[in-house]
Amino acid sequence: MRFIRGSLTLLLMLINTLILAIPLCIAALVRGLTPYRYQALCTQISMRCAEGWIANNNRIIDAFQTLDISVAHYPELSPDEWYLVICNHQSWTDIVILQRILNKRVPMLKFFIKQTLLYVPILGVCFLALDFPIMKRYDKRTLAKKPHLKGRDLETTLKSCERFKLTPVSVLNFVEGTRFSPEKQRRSKSPYQHLLKPKGGGVAMVVDSMQDDLSAILDVTLAYQHETPSFWSFICGHPTPIKIQIDRLAIPRRADLPESGAAKSMGKQVKQILLDRWDKKEAVLQQLLEPN
């Protein structure tokens, strides 16, 4: 039954993607052919299509299983403001859960994706149409041979931030940089039991370049009790509780920093904020993971 449930869910989600991809891509094509002053409207239409796609996916999942998801508290949120969303990362299911609890409460979530995902049929085109920032990772050997490639990810981030200013958006950043596992936790010598060490470079750059637009940082703590599901096991049925806490944090402002070395000071301040939050997040996770 789990296999049948998962297969039907996946089939219906695929059909939903095929249907919603058509108007989304048309809006993106029109945007490319229209003057700049109309591009924000076209972007908004594309995002409304994506929000409808997410809502339909939630309905499909609900039709085949009963999820036990509890959010401790929703802070003040608005779909007409800009947010930076940070979250601990355990599985690609995290994105499905975040879309579920935040869809239409905040602007659509946009996150940095690997270049290889552009080759996924249909979804790759949708990522481009929705202006998802594309990141191409280079290993140390490649950078040693071609040092000019160093810093390309930072350039991509800055260009994406400029696009994000067109219309309200929620920028999602998994600041641990990768999915948590006990092996990665041991290898990275993380001081936390349930988390990897946070990396503040990308967050600092988004905050610095978009601080005139950002309303708040939303720190989401996501806890899967008993087991962390893969995407497939999740759509096959996930009966165990999923507990979530959302905290709203103030945006650090450039005006509060010394004028000399402001960018460096911003990086240090964001790094300290993340370290403080990760200490609290570890305690929150410990509490959320405790049996009722």
Secondary structure, DSSP 8 states (H G I E B T S, - for coil): -HHHHHHHHHHHHHHHHHHHHHHHHHHHHHHHHS-GGGHHHHHHHHHHHHHHHHHHHHHHHHHH----EEES---S--TTSEEEEEE--S-THHHHHHHHHHBTTBS-EEE-EEGGGGGSTTHHHHHHHTT--EE----HHHHHH-GGGTTHHHHHHHHHHHHHTTS--EEEE-TTSS---HHHHHHTT-S-SS------HHHHHHHHHHTTTEEEEEEEEEEESS----HHHHHT---S-EEEEEEEE----GGGS-STTHHHHHHHHHHHHHHHHHHHHHHHHHHHHS--
